[in-house]
Amino acid sequence: MKILLFMVAAFAVVSGQEPKPCIAPKIWEARMARIDPSKRFFERARISYDAIDRRVRIVEEVEIKGTRDFYDVLYLHNVEKEYRLNMKTKTCTVRGLTEPFRPFEVPKNATFYSESYIGTGAFPGEGVLISLWGGETPEGGRYMGSFTTNGCVPVQDGFYTERTGFVHTSFYDVVAGISDPNVFIPPKECP
C-alpha cells in the first residue's frame, strides 16, 4: 500500500512539472532578422507588434537574390489591408491581406520540445533560459518557436508551409509596449 501511495505521489509530482504554454506579451517592439535560404531572402527590420488589434508595422531592409530594397510595411489585419511603401521610390501599394494574422505566441495546442540556455547558465546573468515549442498550423504547415521562460518573450520563430517554404525569424532588443502610438497609421504617401 505504501508503494502504491508513493507511486501515485511521484506521478503527481512528475506530471505537474510538464511545462504549459506561456502567454507572450501582446504589444511590443523589437529588431528582427528573417531568412528564407531557399529563396535567397534576407530581411533586417524594426517591428511594432499589436496582437490585440492584429496590427504589425515593419520597417525593413530586404535582400532578395542580391537585390536590396527598403520598405515600410503596415499590416492591418483588423481591416484586412496592407500598406507597402517603397522607401527608395516613395511609391505605395495598398492591397487586401490574404494571409491570416499569425501571432507570435505559444499556441494552446503546442508541443513542448525542450528548455535550453542562449549563452550559458553556468554564470549568473550570462544566459537566457528559453523554452522551445512546436506543432502544426491550422493551415497544415509546421511551426517552431522559442520564448524566454521568464516573461514568455519571443526569441525565434520558424514556420513551414508548401506555399512559403521555411521562414526563420529572430527577435532582438524586445521592449514591451509601443513607443509611438501613431505607428499603426498608414504612411502619408499611401492613398
C-alpha positions as CSV (number, residue, x, y, z in Angstrom):
1,M,0.0,0.0,0.0
2,K,2.9,2.4,0.8
3,I,4.4,1.6,-2.5
4,L,1.2,2.4,-4.3
5,L,0.9,5.7,-2.5
6,F,4.5,6.6,-3.2
7,M,4.0,5.9,-7.0
8,V,0.8,8.0,-7.1
9,A,2.6,10.9,-5.3
10,A,5.6,10.5,-7.6
11,F,3.4,10.5,-10.7
12,A,1.6,13.7,-9.5
13,V,4.9,15.5,-9.0
14,V,6.3,14.4,-12.3
15,S,3.2,15.2,-14.3
16,G,3.0,18.6,-12.6
17,Q,6.4,19.5,-13.9
18,E,5.5,19.3,-17.6
19,P,5.6,22.9,-18.9
20,K,2.4,24.6,-20.0
21,P,2.3,27.1,-22.9
22,C,3.2,30.5,-21.6
23,I,1.4,33.7,-22.5
24,A,3.5,36.0,-24.7
25,P,3.3,39.8,-24.4
26,K,0.6,41.2,-26.7
27,I,2.2,44.5,-27.6
28,W,5.9,45.0,-28.1
29,E,8.6,46.4,-30.4
30,A,11.9,44.8,-31.4
31,R,14.6,44.5,-34.1
32,M,14.3,41.3,-36.1
33,A,16.1,39.3,-38.8
34,R,14.2,37.0,-41.1
35,I,15.7,34.5,-43.6
36,D,14.5,32.0,-46.2
37,P,17.6,30.4,-47.7
38,S,15.6,28.6,-50.5
39,K,14.6,32.0,-51.9
40,R,17.9,33.7,-51.1
41,F,15.8,36.1,-49.0
42,F,17.1,38.1,-46.0
43,E,15.4,40.9,-44.0
44,R,16.6,43.2,-41.2
45,A,13.9,45.2,-39.7
46,R,12.3,47.1,-36.8
47,I,8.9,45.6,-35.8
48,S,6.0,47.1,-33.9
49,Y,3.5,44.4,-32.9
50,D,0.0,44.6,-31.5
51,A,-1.7,41.2,-31.2
52,I,-4.8,42.7,-29.5
53,D,-5.8,44.7,-32.6
54,R,-3.9,42.4,-35.0
55,R,-1.6,45.1,-36.3
56,V,2.1,44.9,-37.4
57,R,4.4,47.6,-38.7
58,I,7.7,46.5,-40.2
59,V,10.4,49.0,-41.4
60,E,12.7,46.7,-43.3
61,E,15.7,46.3,-45.4
62,V,15.2,43.3,-47.7
63,E,17.7,41.5,-49.9
64,I,16.3,39.0,-52.4
65,K,18.8,37.3,-54.7
66,G,21.3,40.1,-54.3
67,T,18.9,43.0,-54.8
68,R,18.4,45.3,-51.9
69,D,15.2,47.3,-51.2
70,F,13.8,49.3,-48.3
71,Y,10.1,49.2,-47.3
72,D,7.8,50.5,-44.6
73,V,5.0,47.9,-44.4
74,L,1.9,48.2,-42.3
75,Y,-0.3,45.1,-41.9
76,L,-3.8,45.9,-40.5
77,H,-5.4,42.5,-40.1
78,N,-8.3,44.1,-38.3
79,V,-9.4,45.8,-41.6
80,E,-7.6,43.3,-43.9
81,K,-5.3,45.8,-45.5
82,E,-1.6,46.0,-46.3
83,Y,0.2,49.3,-47.0
84,R,3.6,48.8,-48.6
85,L,5.8,51.9,-49.1
86,N,8.9,51.5,-51.1
87,M,11.2,53.9,-49.3
88,K,13.5,54.4,-52.4
89,T,10.9,55.3,-54.9
90,K,8.3,56.7,-52.4
91,T,5.6,54.6,-54.2
92,C,2.9,53.0,-52.0
93,T,0.9,49.9,-52.8
94,V,-2.3,49.2,-50.9
95,R,-3.9,45.7,-51.1
96,G,-6.1,43.3,-49.3
97,L,-4.5,40.8,-46.9
98,T,-4.8,37.2,-48.0
99,E,-2.8,35.6,-45.2
100,P,-4.3,35.2,-41.7
101,F,-2.8,37.1,-38.7
102,R,-0.1,34.9,-37.3
103,P,0.5,35.7,-33.7
104,F,4.0,35.4,-32.2
105,E,2.9,33.3,-29.2
106,V,2.8,29.7,-28.0
107,P,-0.4,28.2,-29.3
108,K,-2.5,26.3,-26.7
109,N,-2.0,23.0,-28.5
110,A,1.8,23.4,-28.9
111,T,4.1,20.6,-28.0
112,F,6.9,21.3,-25.6
113,Y,10.3,20.2,-27.0
114,S,12.9,21.4,-24.6
115,E,14.5,24.1,-22.5
116,S,18.0,25.4,-23.1
117,Y,20.2,28.4,-22.5
118,I,21.2,31.0,-25.0
119,G,24.6,31.8,-23.8
120,T,25.4,29.9,-20.6
121,G,23.6,29.0,-17.4
122,A,26.9,28.4,-15.6
123,F,27.4,32.1,-14.6
124,P,24.6,34.3,-13.3
125,G,23.4,36.9,-15.9
126,E,25.4,35.3,-18.7
127,G,22.5,33.4,-20.4
128,V,18.8,33.4,-21.0
129,L,16.7,30.3,-20.4
130,I,14.3,29.6,-23.3
131,S,11.7,27.0,-24.0
132,L,11.2,25.5,-27.4
133,W,7.6,24.8,-28.7
134,G,6.3,23.5,-31.9
135,G,3.4,21.9,-33.8
136,E,1.1,22.1,-36.8
137,T,-0.6,25.3,-38.0
138,P,-4.3,25.4,-38.8
139,E,-3.4,25.6,-42.5
140,G,-1.4,22.3,-42.3
141,G,2.1,23.8,-42.0
142,R,4.6,23.3,-39.2
143,Y,5.9,25.8,-36.8
144,M,8.5,26.1,-34.0
145,G,9.2,28.9,-31.7
146,S,11.4,29.7,-28.7
147,F,10.4,32.0,-25.9
148,T,12.1,33.2,-22.7
149,T,10.9,31.2,-19.7
150,N,10.7,34.4,-17.7
151,G,8.1,36.7,-19.4
152,C,7.5,34.5,-22.5
153,V,9.2,37.0,-24.8
154,P,9.6,35.7,-28.4
155,V,13.2,34.9,-29.3
156,Q,12.9,32.9,-32.5
157,D,10.0,31.9,-34.8
158,G,10.1,29.4,-37.6
159,F,7.3,28.0,-39.8
160,Y,7.0,26.0,-43.0
161,T,4.2,25.7,-45.5
162,E,4.2,24.4,-49.0
163,R,3.5,28.0,-50.3
164,T,6.1,29.8,-48.2
165,G,8.8,27.2,-47.7
166,F,10.7,27.6,-44.4
167,V,10.9,31.1,-42.9
168,H,13.0,31.7,-39.8
169,T,12.8,34.9,-37.7
170,S,14.9,36.0,-34.8
171,F,13.9,38.9,-32.4
172,Y,16.4,41.2,-30.6
173,D,16.1,44.1,-28.2
174,V,12.4,43.3,-27.5
175,V,10.7,46.1,-25.4
176,A,7.2,45.9,-24.0
177,G,4.7,48.5,-25.4
178,I,4.6,50.8,-28.4
179,S,6.8,53.9,-28.2
180,D,4.9,55.8,-30.9
181,P,1.1,55.4,-30.9
182,N,0.9,56.7,-34.5
183,V,3.0,53.8,-35.8
184,F,-0.2,52.0,-36.9
185,I,-1.4,54.9,-39.1
186,P,-0.7,54.4,-42.8
187,P,2.2,56.3,-44.3
188,K,1.2,59.7,-45.7
189,E,2.4,58.6,-49.2
190,C,-0.3,56.0,-49.2
191,P,-3.8,56.8,-50.6
